[in-house]
């Protein structure tokens, strides 16, 4: 199912500490806190599977992240300062063409 594929990609992209935290499902509320209407779902209730809850948690964690890999930034900054940073133009061009081909394939479907 598509949501399972997205969930797996999201979890794989997360750091290990976040991935292990996001796969846990929140415990149910104790019986004393649940009303009679919550103990038996009505046709109007929405019940999320554990996979959907995990995906939702992963999405929230991703939204809270600034998306910056500070270790990678520091690595490249150091290489630039030392003058050892090298760009392989052939490799870069090949990757750009591959991405362009993949994008045009998706847009033409």
C-alpha positions in Angstrom: 0.0 0.0 0.0 1.2 3.5 -0.8 1.1 4.8 2.8 3.3 1.9 3.9 5.9 2.8 1.3 5.8 6.5 2.3 6.1 5.5 6.0 9.1 3.2 5.3 10.8 6.0 3.3 10.1 8.5 6.1 11.5 6.3 8.8 14.6 5.3 6.8 15.3 9.0 6.2 15.2 9.8 10.0 18.1 9.6 12.3 18.0 6.4 14.4 17.0 8.2 17.6 14.0 9.8 15.9 13.0 6.6 14.0 12.9 4.5 17.1 10.9 7.1 19.0 8.4 7.6 16.1 7.5 3.9 15.8 6.0 3.8 19.3 2.2 4.1 19.5 0.7 6.3 22.2 -1.0 4.2 24.9 -4.8 4.2 25.1 -6.4 6.3 27.7 -7.5 4.4 30.8 -11.1 3.2 30.9 -11.9 5.7 33.6 -11.0 8.6 31.2 -12.9 7.2 28.3 -16.6 7.9 28.0 -19.2 5.3 27.0 -19.3 6.8 23.5 -15.5 6.2 23.0 -15.5 2.6 24.2 -17.7 1.5 21.3 -16.8 3.3 18.0 -19.7 4.8 16.1 -19.9 4.9 12.3 -18.7 8.5 12.5 -15.5 7.8 14.4 -12.1 7.8 12.7 -9.8 5.1 13.9 -6.2 5.3 12.8 -4.0 2.2 12.4 -0.7 2.0 14.1 1.0 2.5 10.7 -1.0 5.7 10.2 -0.2 7.0 13.7 3.5 6.3 13.0 3.3 8.1 9.7 1.6 11.1 11.3 4.3 11.2 14.1 7.0 11.1 11.4 5.4 13.9 9.5 5.1 16.1 12.6 8.8 15.4 13.4 9.8 16.3 9.8 7.8 19.5 10.0 9.5 20.5 13.2 13.0 19.9 11.7 14.8 22.7 9.9 16.1 20.1 7.4 19.8 21.1 7.7 22.5 18.4 8.2 24.9 20.5 10.3 27.6 17.9 10.2 27.6 17.9 6.4 27.6 21.7 6.4 30.6 21.8 8.7 32.4 19.2 6.5 32.0 21.2 3.3 32.8 24.4 5.1 36.1 22.9 6.3 36.9 21.7 2.8 36.2 25.1 1.3 38.4 26.9 3.9 41.2 24.4 3.3 40.9 24.7 -0.5 40.4 20.9 -0.8 36.8 21.0 -2.1 36.6 19.5 -5.6 33.6 19.3 -7.8 33.5 16.5 -10.4 31.6 18.3 -13.2 31.0 15.1 -15.2 29.5 13.3 -12.2 27.3 16.4 -11.3 26.1 16.7 -14.9 25.2 13.0 -15.1 23.2 13.2 -11.8 21.4 16.3 -13.1 20.5 14.6 -16.4 19.3 11.5 -14.5 17.0 13.6 -12.3 15.7 15.5 -15.3 14.9 12.2 -17.1 13.1 10.9 -14.0 11.1 14.1 -13.6 10.1 14.2 -17.2 9.0 10.5 -17.0 6.8 11.3 -13.9 5.3 14.4 -15.6 4.4 12.5 -18.8 2.5 9.7 -17.0 
